[in-house]
Every structure is written in C-alpha cells, then in structure tokens.
C-alpha cells in the first residue's frame, strides 16, 4: 500500500522512469514475499513438524534467490533509476512490520 503511494508520488513529481523504477522495487519485494509465504506456510501442525521446518528453509532460500535474480533483471533495464527502486523496495519491505506487531498484540 505504501509503495503505491510512493509510486504515485514519484510519477507525479518526477519523470515516468522514476515511477516505473519504484514500481519494480515494490514488485520485487511483493513477488519474492509471495513465493516465501506460499512455501513456508504450506504445512501446519505438530505432526508435520519436519515438513514445516523444511518448507520454511526452502522458502527463505528461494526468496533470497528470487530477490537477487529480480534485482539483476531490474538493473539491466537501461532507464532504471536506482534510488526510487531501492526506496520502494525498502518501504514495501518495512510495510509488513507494523502489521505483524498489531496482529501479535491482538492475539494475546
């Protein structure tokens, strides 16, 4: 959500390449996080303890690899603006932290 506000801001005040670069940064974080969530939380329960640990490890490794590959692909784009890309990536990455804190307090 925050990354889309940042995208709109950059598209409005800067050029279109800054906005596209910010979009790429948000999508890199979103795509790698989605793959991680799908793999890491595929199993649940105490009876499948080993499967949970293995899928969590596989998900975190695959997230790291996908993030690197997507950043390399983004940096090969000739009109890339590195600063909006990185800012959007980190804003999208940090946007999940308040949700985790809020949900951990609600479940207590």
N, CA, C and O atoms as a GROMACS GRO file, in nm:
protein
  432
    1UNK      N    1   0.082  -0.118   0.000
    1UNK     CA    2   0.000   0.000   0.000
    1UNK      C    3   0.087   0.126   0.000
    1UNK      O    4   0.067   0.217  -0.080
    2UNK      N    5   0.185   0.128   0.090
    2UNK     CA    6   0.273   0.245   0.095
    2UNK      C    7   0.353   0.259  -0.032
    2UNK      O    8   0.382   0.371  -0.076
    3UNK      N    9   0.390   0.146  -0.091
    3UNK     CA   10   0.470   0.155  -0.213
    3UNK      C   11   0.389   0.214  -0.328
    3UNK      O   12   0.446   0.280  -0.415
    4UNK      N   13   0.257   0.192  -0.329
    4UNK     CA   14   0.176   0.250  -0.435
    4UNK      C   15   0.160   0.401  -0.416
    4UNK      O   16   0.150   0.475  -0.514
    5UNK      N   17   0.156   0.448  -0.290
    5UNK     CA   18   0.157   0.592  -0.266
    5UNK      C   19   0.289   0.653  -0.311
    5UNK      O   20   0.292   0.761  -0.370
    6UNK      N   21   0.397   0.583  -0.284
    6UNK     CA   22   0.529   0.629  -0.328
    6UNK      C   23   0.537   0.630  -0.480
    6UNK      O   24   0.594   0.721  -0.540
    7UNK      N   25   0.480   0.528  -0.543
    7UNK     CA   26   0.478   0.522  -0.690
    7UNK      C   27   0.403   0.642  -0.747
    7UNK      O   28   0.451   0.706  -0.841
    8UNK      N   29   0.286   0.672  -0.692
    8UNK     CA   30   0.209   0.787  -0.739
    8UNK      C   31   0.286   0.917  -0.719
    8UNK      O   32   0.286   1.005  -0.806
    9UNK      N   33   0.350   0.929  -0.604
    9UNK     CA   34   0.428   1.049  -0.574
    9UNK      C   35   0.539   1.068  -0.676
    9UNK      O   36   0.559   1.178  -0.728
   10UNK      N   37   0.612   0.961  -0.704
   10UNK     CA   38   0.724   0.971  -0.797
   10UNK      C   39   0.677   0.996  -0.940
   10UNK      O   40   0.742   1.068  -1.016
   11UNK      N   41   0.564   0.935  -0.977
   11UNK     CA   42   0.511   0.959  -1.111
   11UNK      C   43   0.465   1.104  -1.128
   11UNK      O   44   0.478   1.162  -1.235
   12UNK      N   45   0.410   1.162  -1.020
   12UNK     CA   46   0.356   1.297  -1.028
   12UNK      C   47   0.466   1.403  -1.026
   12UNK      O   48   0.463   1.498  -1.104
   13UNK      N   49   0.562   1.387  -0.936
   13UNK     CA   50   0.663   1.490  -0.917
   13UNK      C   51   0.791   1.469  -0.998
   13UNK      O   52   0.864   1.565  -1.026
   14UNK      N   53   0.818   1.347  -1.034
   14UNK     CA   54   0.940   1.321  -1.113
   14UNK      C   55   0.898   1.268  -1.250
   14UNK      O   56   0.784   1.288  -1.292
   15UNK      N   57   0.987   1.202  -1.319
   15UNK     CA   58   0.953   1.152  -1.451
   15UNK      C   59   0.896   1.010  -1.444
   15UNK      O   60   0.890   0.949  -1.337
   16UNK      N   61   0.855   0.960  -1.559
   16UNK     CA   62   0.792   0.828  -1.563
   16UNK      C   63   0.890   0.717  -1.531
   16UNK      O   64   0.849   0.611  -1.482
   17UNK      N   65   1.018   0.737  -1.557
   17UNK     CA   66   1.116   0.633  -1.528
   17UNK      C   67   1.137   0.614  -1.378
   17UNK      O   68   1.165   0.503  -1.334
   18UNK      N   69   1.123   0.719  -1.301
   18UNK     CA   70   1.130   0.706  -1.156
   18UNK      C   71   1.010   0.627  -1.104
   18UNK      O   72   1.024   0.543  -1.015
   19UNK      N   73   0.894   0.654  -1.160
   19UNK     CA   74   0.775   0.580  -1.119
   19UNK      C   75   0.782   0.434  -1.156
   19UNK      O   76   0.743   0.348  -1.077
   20UNK      N   77   0.830   0.405  -1.275
   20UNK     CA   78   0.844   0.266  -1.317
   20UNK      C   79   0.949   0.195  -1.232
   20UNK      O   80   0.931   0.078  -1.196
   21UNK      N   81   1.057   0.263  -1.201
   21UNK     CA   82   1.160   0.204  -1.115
   21UNK      C   83   1.105   0.176  -0.976
   21UNK      O   84   1.135   0.072  -0.917
   22UNK      N   85   1.024   0.266  -0.923
   22UNK     CA   86   0.962   0.244  -0.792
   22UNK      C   87   0.865   0.126  -0.799
   22UNK      O   88   0.856   0.048  -0.704
   23UNK      N   89   0.793   0.114  -0.908
   23UNK     CA   90   0.703   0.000  -0.926
   23UNK      C   91   0.780  -0.130  -0.926
   23UNK      O   92   0.738  -0.228  -0.864
   24UNK      N   93   0.893  -0.134  -0.996
   24UNK     CA   94   0.977  -0.254  -0.998
   24UNK      C   95   1.026  -0.290  -0.858
   24UNK      O   96   1.027  -0.407  -0.821
   25UNK      N   97   1.065  -0.191  -0.780
   25UNK     CA   98   1.111  -0.218  -0.644
   25UNK      C   99   1.002  -0.279  -0.558
   25UNK      O  100   1.028  -0.374  -0.484
   26UNK      N  101   0.881  -0.226  -0.568
   26UNK     CA  102   0.770  -0.283  -0.492
   26UNK      C  103   0.735  -0.423  -0.538
   26UNK      O  104   0.704  -0.509  -0.456
   27UNK      N  105   0.740  -0.446  -0.668
   27UNK     CA  106   0.706  -0.578  -0.720
   27UNK      C  107   0.812  -0.682  -0.684
   27UNK      O  108   0.778  -0.798  -0.661
   28UNK      N  109   0.937  -0.643  -0.678
   28UNK     CA  110   1.042  -0.737  -0.637
   28UNK      C  111   1.013  -0.786  -0.496
   28UNK      O  112   1.022  -0.906  -0.470
   29UNK      N  113   0.980  -0.695  -0.407
   29UNK     CA  114   0.950  -0.733  -0.269
   29UNK      C  115   0.823  -0.817  -0.261
   29UNK      O  116   0.818  -0.916  -0.188
   30UNK      N  117   0.722  -0.778  -0.334
   30UNK     CA  118   0.594  -0.847  -0.330
   30UNK      C  119   0.604  -0.988  -0.388
   30UNK      O  120   0.552  -1.082  -0.328
   31UNK      N  121   0.670  -1.005  -0.501
   31UNK     CA  122   0.680  -1.137  -0.563
   31UNK      C  123   0.764  -1.234  -0.480
   31UNK      O  124   0.725  -1.349  -0.461
   32UNK      N  125   0.877  -1.188  -0.431
   32UNK     CA  126   0.960  -1.277  -0.350
   32UNK      C  127   0.892  -1.311  -0.218
   32UNK      O  128   0.904  -1.424  -0.169
   33UNK      N  129   0.821  -1.216  -0.160
   33UNK     CA  130   0.748  -1.244  -0.036
   33UNK      C  131   0.633  -1.339  -0.056
   33UNK      O  132   0.603  -1.419   0.032
   34UNK      N  133   0.567  -1.332  -0.171
   34UNK     CA  134   0.457  -1.423  -0.201
   34UNK      C  135   0.507  -1.566  -0.217
   34UNK      O  136   0.445  -1.660  -0.167
   35UNK      N  137   0.619  -1.583  -0.286
   35UNK     CA  138   0.677  -1.716  -0.302
   35UNK      C  139   0.717  -1.772  -0.165
   35UNK      O  140   0.693  -1.889  -0.137
   36UNK      N  141   0.777  -1.689  -0.082
   36UNK     CA  142   0.815  -1.733   0.052
   36UNK      C  143   0.693  -1.775   0.134
   36UNK      O  144   0.695  -1.881   0.197
   37UNK      N  145   0.589  -1.694   0.132
   37UNK     CA  146   0.469  -1.726   0.211
   37UNK      C  147   0.404  -1.854   0.162
   37UNK      O  148   0.357  -1.934   0.243
   38UNK      N  149   0.400  -1.874   0.032
   38UNK     CA  150   0.340  -1.996  -0.022
   38UNK      C  151   0.416  -2.119   0.022
   38UNK      O  152   0.356  -2.219   0.062
   39UNK      N  153   0.550  -2.114   0.016
   39UNK     CA  154   0.629  -2.231   0.052
   39UNK      C  155   0.642  -2.249   0.203
   39UNK      O  156   0.638  -2.361   0.252
   40UNK      N  157   0.657  -2.141   0.275
   40UNK     CA  158   0.684  -2.151   0.419
   40UNK      C  159   0.562  -2.195   0.499
   40UNK      O  160   0.576  -2.265   0.599
   41UNK      N  161   0.444  -2.156   0.456
   41UNK     CA  162   0.325  -2.184   0.534
   41UNK      C  163   0.234  -2.286   0.466
   41UNK      O  164   0.112  -2.283   0.483
   42UNK      N  165   0.294  -2.374   0.389
   42UNK     CA  166   0.217  -2.477   0.321
   42UNK      C  167   0.172  -2.586   0.418
   42UNK      O  168   0.064  -2.642   0.402
   43UNK      N  169   0.252  -2.615   0.517
   43UNK     CA  170   0.220  -2.719   0.615
   43UNK      C  171   0.198  -2.656   0.752
   43UNK      O  172   0.251  -2.549   0.781
   44UNK      N  173   0.119  -2.722   0.834
   44UNK     CA  174   0.100  -2.676   0.972
   44UNK      C  175   0.068  -2.797   1.059
   44UNK      O  176   0.028  -2.903   1.010
   45UNK      N  177   0.085  -2.777   1.187
   45UNK     CA  178   0.052  -2.883   1.282
   45UNK      C  179   0.176  -2.948   1.342
   45UNK      O  180   0.283  -2.949   1.281
   46UNK      N  181   0.157  -3.001   1.460
   46UNK     CA  182   0.269  -3.063   1.531
   46UNK      C  183   0.309  -3.196   1.469
   46UNK      O  184   0.424  -3.237   1.483
   47UNK      N  185   0.218  -3.263   1.402
   47UNK     CA  186   0.252  -3.391   1.342
   47UNK      C  187   0.340  -3.376   1.218
   47UNK      O  188   0.408  -3.471   1.179
   48UNK      N  189   0.340  -3.259   1.157
   48UNK     CA  190   0.420  -3.234   1.037
   48UNK      C  191   0.535  -3.139   1.066
   48UNK      O  192   0.568  -3.053   0.984
   49UNK      N  193   0.595  -3.154   1.182
   49UNK     CA  194   0.698  -3.061   1.228
   49UNK      C  195   0.818  -3.055   1.132
   49UNK      O  196   0.866  -2.946   1.100
   50UNK      N  197   0.864  -3.168   1.085
   50UNK     CA  198   0.979  -3.171   0.995
   50UNK      C  199   0.947  -3.106   0.861
   50UNK      O  200   1.031  -3.038   0.802
   51UNK      N  201   0.824  -3.127   0.812
   51UNK     CA  202   0.784  -3.065   0.686
   51UNK      C  203   0.775  -2.913   0.699
   51UNK      O  204   0.808  -2.840   0.605
   52UNK      N  205   0.731  -2.866   0.814
   52UNK     CA  206   0.722  -2.722   0.837
   52UNK      C  207   0.860  -2.659   0.834
   52UNK      O  208   0.881  -2.556   0.770
   53UNK      N  209   0.955  -2.721   0.901
   53UNK     CA  210   1.091  -2.668   0.906
   53UNK      C  211   1.156  -2.670   0.768
   53UNK      O  212   1.219  -2.573   0.727
   54UNK      N  213   1.139  -2.782   0.696
   54UNK     CA  214   1.197  -2.791   0.562
   54UNK      C  215   1.136  -2.691   0.464
   54UNK      O  216   1.208  -2.628   0.386
   55UNK      N  217   1.005  -2.676   0.469
   55UNK     CA  218   0.941  -2.582   0.376
   55UNK      C  219   0.975  -2.437   0.411
   55UNK      O  220   0.987  -2.354   0.321
   56UNK      N  221   0.991  -2.407   0.540
   56UNK     CA  222   1.032  -2.272   0.580
   56UNK      C  223   1.173  -2.242   0.531
   56UNK      O  224   1.199  -2.134   0.479
   57UNK      N  225   1.264  -2.337   0.546
   57UNK     CA  226   1.401  -2.317   0.498
   57UNK      C  227   1.406  -2.305   0.346
   57UNK      O  228   1.476  -2.219   0.293
   58UNK      N  229   1.331  -2.391   0.276
   58UNK     CA  230   1.328  -2.384   0.131
   58UNK      C  231   1.268  -2.251   0.085
   58UNK      O  232   1.316  -2.192  -0.012
   59UNK      N  233   1.164  -2.204   0.154
   59UNK     CA  234   1.102  -2.077   0.118
   59UNK      C  235   1.195  -1.959   0.138
   59UNK      O  236   1.198  -1.869   0.054
   60UNK      N  237   1.270  -1.958   0.247
   60UNK     CA  238   1.361  -1.846   0.271
   60UNK      C  239   1.477  -1.846   0.172
   60UNK      O  240   1.520  -1.739   0.127
   61UNK      N  241   1.527  -1.963   0.137
   61UNK     CA  242   1.635  -1.969   0.038
   61UNK      C  243   1.586  -1.927  -0.100
   61UNK      O  244   1.655  -1.853  -0.171
   62UNK      N  245   1.468  -1.973  -0.137
   62UNK     CA  246   1.414  -1.937  -0.267
   62UNK      C  247   1.379  -1.788  -0.275
   62UNK      O  248   1.393  -1.726  -0.380
   63UNK      N  249   1.333  -1.731  -0.164
   63UNK     CA  250   1.304  -1.587  -0.160
   63UNK      C  251   1.432  -1.507  -0.184
   63UNK      O  252   1.431  -1.409  -0.260
   64UNK      N  253   1.539  -1.547  -0.123
   64UNK     CA  254   1.667  -1.479  -0.140
   64UNK      C  255   1.714  -1.488  -0.285
   64UNK      O  256   1.758  -1.388  -0.342
   65UNK      N  257   1.705  -1.605  -0.345
   65UNK     CA  258   1.748  -1.624  -0.484
   65UNK      C  259   1.660  -1.543  -0.579
   65UNK      O  260   1.711  -1.478  -0.670
   66UNK      N  261   1.528  -1.547  -0.558
   66UNK     CA  262   1.437  -1.472  -0.645
   66UNK      C  263   1.461  -1.323  -0.633
   66UNK      O  264   1.457  -1.251  -0.733
   67UNK      N  265   1.487  -1.275  -0.512
   67UNK     CA  266   1.515  -1.133  -0.493
   67UNK      C  267   1.639  -1.091  -0.570
   67UNK      O  268   1.639  -0.988  -0.637
   68UNK      N  269   1.744  -1.170  -0.562
   68UNK     CA  270   1.868  -1.139  -0.635
   68UNK      C  271   1.844  -1.140  -0.785
   68UNK      O  272   1.888  -1.049  -0.856
   69UNK      N  273   1.775  -1.242  -0.834
   69UNK     CA  274   1.750  -1.253  -0.978
   69UNK      C  275   1.666  -1.135  -1.028
   69UNK      O  276   1.694  -1.079  -1.134
   70UNK      N  277   1.564  -1.097  -0.952
   70UNK     CA  278   1.479  -0.986  -0.994
   70UNK      C  279   1.553  -0.852  -0.989
   70UNK      O  280   1.531  -0.766  -1.074
   71UNK      N  281   1.640  -0.834  -0.890
   71UNK     CA  282   1.721  -0.712  -0.888
   71UNK      C  283   1.818  -0.707  -1.006
   71UNK      O  284   1.837  -0.601  -1.066
   72UNK      N  285   1.879  -0.819  -1.041
   72UNK     CA  286   1.968  -0.822  -1.156
   72UNK      C  287   1.890  -0.791  -1.283
   72UNK      O  288   1.939  -0.716  -1.369
   73UNK      N  289   1.770  -0.847  -1.296
   73UNK     CA  290   1.688  -0.818  -1.415
   73UNK      C  291   1.648  -0.670  -1.419
   73UNK      O  292   1.647  -0.609  -1.526
   74UNK      N  293   1.617  -0.613  -1.303
   74UNK     CA  294   1.577  -0.472  -1.300
   74UNK      C  295   1.694  -0.381  -1.334
   74UNK      O  296   1.677  -0.281  -1.404
   75UNK      N  297   1.813  -0.415  -1.286
   75UNK     CA  298   1.929  -0.330  -1.313
   75UNK      C  299   1.977  -0.339  -1.457
   75UNK      O  300   2.060  -0.257  -1.498
   76UNK      N  301   1.929  -0.435  -1.533
   76UNK     CA  302   1.964  -0.441  -1.674
   76UNK      C  303   1.876  -0.350  -1.759
   76UNK      O  304   1.904  -0.332  -1.878
   77UNK      N  305   1.772  -0.295  -1.702
   77UNK     CA  306   1.686  -0.202  -1.775
   77UNK      C  307   1.763  -0.072  -1.794
   77UNK      O  308   1.816  -0.019  -1.697
   78UNK      N  309   1.771  -0.019  -1.917
   78UNK     CA  310   1.859   0.097  -1.942
   78UNK      C  311   1.815   0.227  -1.875
   78UNK      O  312   1.901   0.310  -1.845
   79UNK      N  313   1.688   0.248  -1.850
   79UNK     CA  314   1.641   0.374  -1.792
   79UNK      C  315   1.612   0.364  -1.643
   79UNK      O  316   1.535   0.443  -1.589
   80UNK      N  317   1.671   0.268  -1.578
   80UNK     CA  318   1.643   0.246  -1.436
   80UNK      C  319   1.694   0.362  -1.350
   80UNK      O  320   1.803   0.413  -1.372
   81UNK      N  321   1.613   0.401  -1.253
   81UNK     CA  322   1.653   0.499  -1.152
   81UNK      C  323   1.676   0.420  -1.023
   81UNK      O  324   1.580   0.375  -0.961
   82UNK      N  325   1.801   0.401  -0.979
   82UNK     CA  326   1.830   0.314  -0.865
   82UNK      C  327   1.769   0.361  -0.732
   82UNK      O  328   1.723   0.279  -0.653
   83UNK      N  329   1.768   0.490  -0.707
   83UNK     CA  330   1.718   0.540  -0.580
   83UNK      C  331   1.568   0.512  -0.560
   83UNK      O  332   1.530   0.460  -0.455
   84UNK      N  333   1.482   0.544  -0.657
   84UNK     CA  334   1.340   0.508  -0.638
   84UNK      C  335   1.317   0.358  -0.627
   84UNK      O  336   1.228   0.314  -0.553
   85UNK      N  337   1.396   0.279  -0.699
   85UNK     CA  338   1.384   0.134  -0.690
   85UNK      C  339   1.412   0.085  -0.549
   85UNK      O  340   1.335   0.008  -0.493
   86UNK      N  341   1.522   0.131  -0.491
   86UNK     CA  342   1.560   0.086  -0.357
   86UNK      C  343   1.466   0.141  -0.250
   86UNK      O  344   1.431   0.069  -0.156
   87UNK      N  345   1.425   0.265  -0.263
   87UNK     CA  346   1.334   0.324  -0.165
   87UNK      C  347   1.202   0.249  -0.165
   87UNK      O  348   1.149   0.216  -0.059
   88UNK      N  349   1.149   0.221  -0.283
   88UNK     CA  350   1.023   0.149  -0.292
   88UNK      C  351   1.036   0.006  -0.239
   88UNK      O  352   0.945  -0.044  -0.174
   89UNK      N  353   1.148  -0.058  -0.266
   89UNK     CA  354   1.171  -0.193  -0.213
   89UNK      C  355   1.170  -0.192  -0.061
   89UNK      O  356   1.104  -0.275   0.002
   90UNK      N  357   1.243  -0.098  -0.001
   90UNK     CA  358   1.252  -0.095   0.145
   90UNK      C  359   1.122  -0.049   0.210
   90UNK      O  360   1.088  -0.097   0.318
   91UNK      N  361   1.050   0.042   0.147
   91UNK     CA  362   0.920   0.084   0.201
   91UNK      C  363   0.822  -0.033   0.199
   91UNK      O  364   0.749  -0.055   0.296
   92UNK      N  365   0.820  -0.108   0.090
   92UNK     CA  366   0.733  -0.224   0.081
   92UNK      C  367   0.776  -0.332   0.180
   92UNK      O  368   0.691  -0.397   0.240
   93UNK      N  369   0.904  -0.350   0.197
   93UNK     CA  370   0.955  -0.449   0.292
   93UNK      C  371   0.919  -0.412   0.436
   93UNK      O  372   0.882  -0.499   0.515
   94UNK      N  373   0.930  -0.284   0.469
   94UNK     CA  374   0.901  -0.242   0.606
   94UNK      C  375   0.752  -0.225   0.634
   94UNK      O  376   0.712  -0.217   0.750
   95UNK      N  377   0.670  -0.220   0.531
   95UNK     CA  378   0.526  -0.203   0.550
   95UNK      C  379   0.463  -0.324   0.619
   95UNK      O  380   0.356  -0.311   0.678
   96UNK      N  381   0.527  -0.439   0.613
   96UNK     CA  382   0.471  -0.558   0.677
   96UNK      C  383   0.501  -0.562   0.828
   96UNK      O  384   0.433  -0.634   0.901
   97UNK      N  385   0.598  -0.489   0.874
   97UNK     CA  386   0.633  -0.494   1.015
   97UNK      C  387   0.524  -0.441   1.107
   97UNK      O  388   0.495  -0.506   1.207
   98UNK      N  389   0.461  -0.326   1.080
   98UNK     CA  390   0.353  -0.281   1.169
   98UNK      C  391   0.236  -0.379   1.174
   98UNK      O  392   0.171  -0.393   1.278
   99UNK      N  393   0.209  -0.446   1.064
   99UNK     CA  394   0.101  -0.544   1.062
   99UNK      C  395   0.134  -0.660   1.154
   99UNK      O  396   0.047  -0.708   1.227
  100UNK      N  397   0.256  -0.706   1.152
  100UNK     CA  398   0.298  -0.816   1.239
  100UNK      C  399   0.286  -0.774   1.386
  100UNK      O  400   0.240  -0.853   1.469
  101UNK      N  401   0.328  -0.654   1.419
  101UNK     CA  402   0.320  -0.605   1.556
  101UNK      C  403   0.175  -0.593   1.601
  101UNK      O  404   0.142  -0.633   1.712
  102UNK      N  405   0.090  -0.539   1.517
  102UNK     CA  406  -0.051  -0.523   1.552
  102UNK      C  407  -0.118  -0.659   1.571
  102UNK      O  408  -0.192  -0.679   1.667
  103UNK      N  409  -0.093  -0.751   1.480
  103UNK     CA  410  -0.155  -0.883   1.492
  103UNK      C  411  -0.102  -0.962   1.611
  103UNK      O  412  -0.177  -1.039   1.671
  104UNK      N  413   0.024  -0.944   1.648
  104UNK     CA  414   0.077  -1.015   1.763
  104UNK      C  415   0.015  -0.962   1.893
  104UNK      O  416   0.001  -1.037   1.989
  105UNK      N  417  -0.022  -0.836   1.897
  105UNK     CA  418  -0.087  -0.780   2.016
  105UNK      C  419  -0.234  -0.820   2.025
  105UNK      O  420  -0.287  -0.834   2.135
  106UNK      N  421  -0.300  -0.838   1.911
  106UNK     CA  422  -0.441  -0.876   1.910
  106UNK      C  423  -0.459  -1.020   1.958
  106UNK      O  424  -0.557  -1.050   2.026
  107UNK      N  425  -0.368  -1.107   1.924
  107UNK     CA  426  -0.382  -1.249   1.958
  107UNK      C  427  -0.346  -1.280   2.102
  107UNK      O  428  -0.360  -1.395   2.143
  108UNK      N  429  -0.300  -1.186   2.179
  108UNK     CA  430  -0.262  -1.214   2.318
  108UNK      C  431  -0.378  -1.223   2.407
  108UNK      O  432  -0.362  -1.246   2.527
   0.00000   0.00000   0.00000
